[in-house]
Amino acid sequence: MATFYIIHSKSTNAFYTGSSTNFEMQFEQHKNGHFPKGFKSSATDWVAYFIIHDIEIDTANRIVKHTKKNKSHEYFDSLKADPNAANKLLEEFTNVRSHPDNNHEDAR
């Protein structure tokens, strides 16, 4: 099982979205600057901002793709503020065919 996550750095005022089958390890790597060429590698104050645990990796990756397209502080704040946001994302992206980018099979 996997985790979809959004992390936030107050010092850089940046968000990062990702997915991992080992969130705890990956989160520690972000905080310790393990990705020297990675996004905002200078930040060491990452905090978990929004997380969905125990989902299929394909679902987590589809949610990452969606959130990167809609990337804005307002969007991330709306996810955090909505107690049903995780359920809504899961409902939309759990089924491959429910996502418009993946409907190519239906067009045949």
Secondary structure, 3 states (H helix, E strand, C coil): CEEEEEEEECCCCEEEEEEECCHHHHHHHHHCCCCCCCCCCCCCCEEEEEEEEEECHHHHHHHHHHHHHCCCHHHHHHHHHCCCHHHHHHHHHCCHHHCHHHHHHHHC
